[in-house]
Amino acid sequence: IYTHVERVGRTSMVLKVEAWAQRYLTDLMEKVTHADFVMVALDGEGKPKPIPAES
């Protein structure tokens, strides 16, 4: 499984995820699935809030 942060916005970020599998009795690697996840920072009321800066 491979993942990376594609984009960071003010209140959200996009994570890209890929899963690869090695086929039985071969060296062949094939991508079996992929997804983009949008993660949104929420406050106590469930409303978007700014993402804290990295330290």
Secondary structure per residue as TSV (DSSP state, phi and psi in degrees):
chain	resnum	aa	ss	phi	psi
A	1	I	-	360.0	132.3
A	2	Y	E	-123.2	141.1
A	3	T	E	-147.3	153.0
A	4	H	E	-155.8	157.3
A	5	V	E	-80.9	116.6
A	6	E	E	-80.9	-41.1
A	7	R	E	-155.9	143.8
A	8	V	E	-123.0	123.9
A	9	G	-	-105.8	-162.0
A	10	R	S	-73.5	-40.7
A	11	T	S	-122.9	-1.0
A	12	S	E	-146.5	167.1
A	13	M	E	-143.9	155.4
A	14	V	E	-113.8	125.5
A	15	L	E	-109.0	131.4
A	16	K	E	-101.8	134.5
A	17	V	E	-130.2	134.9
A	18	E	E	-129.8	141.3
A	19	A	E	-119.6	130.8
A	20	W	E	-119.4	150.1
A	21	A	E	-132.5	141.5
A	22	Q	E	-90.3	126.3
A	23	R	-	-69.9	142.8
A	24	Y	T	-55.3	129.5
A	25	L	T	62.7	22.0
A	26	T	S	-138.2	170.7
A	27	D	-	-95.4	3.2
A	28	L	-	-70.0	124.4
A	29	M	E	-106.3	131.0
A	30	E	E	-128.3	139.3
A	31	K	E	-73.2	124.9
A	32	V	E	-102.9	-21.1
A	33	T	E	-165.3	161.5
A	34	H	E	-153.4	157.3
A	35	A	E	-158.2	154.2
A	36	D	E	-112.9	124.6
A	37	F	E	-109.4	128.8
A	38	V	E	-102.3	117.8
A	39	M	E	-107.6	127.4
A	40	V	E	-116.4	129.8
A	41	A	-	-75.8	130.6
A	42	L	B	-121.2	147.3
A	43	D	-	-86.6	-174.5
A	44	G	T	-63.3	-18.9
A	45	E	T	-98.8	5.2
A	46	G	S	81.5	14.8
A	47	K	-	-99.3	146.9
A	48	P	B	-57.0	140.6
A	49	K	-	-132.8	158.5
A	50	P	-	-60.5	142.8
A	51	I	-	-74.4	132.5
A	52	P	-	-60.7	144.6
A	53	A	-	-67.2	149.8
A	54	E	-	-69.7	146.0
A	55	S	-	-107.0	360.0
